């Protein structure tokens, strides 16, 4: 049976500590016999409403395959952890290999930003190329005038 757990970590906790916290939770689940099928870090996101005077939180997604004991262990560990301010666990009917919609959106945004940066770099290179050609032409013009003067003498 597959279970999806989403939890929100206090935004004051660093990204490294959030990953370490998630590693501890994964180790506890695996110790009981469950396994983590998917693990996604959604990063710092705004919350719909403030929780514990916080307007943002670090979101994490864990998809677990295992018995109900593994999920009880995970939920118990989350409830004891002070750095986690909210969590939700749901049962999945089928497992998807695709990234979550939120992660797909973040990846698409990152891809668009990369393409925009590449286009800007290309445009800057194209602007620099005509400037270099103009400078070369200006240097060649006085040389041509000098050559013509030498020929007439």
Buried (B, 14 or more C-beta within 10 A) or exposed (E): EBBBBBBBBBBEBEEEBBBEBBEEBBEBBBEBEBEBBBBBBBBEEEBEEEBEEBEBBBBBBBBBBBBEEBBEBBBEBBEEBEBBBBBEBEEBEEEEEEBBEBBEEBEEEEEEEEEEEEEEEEEEEEEEEEEEEEEEEEEEEEEEEEEEEEEEE
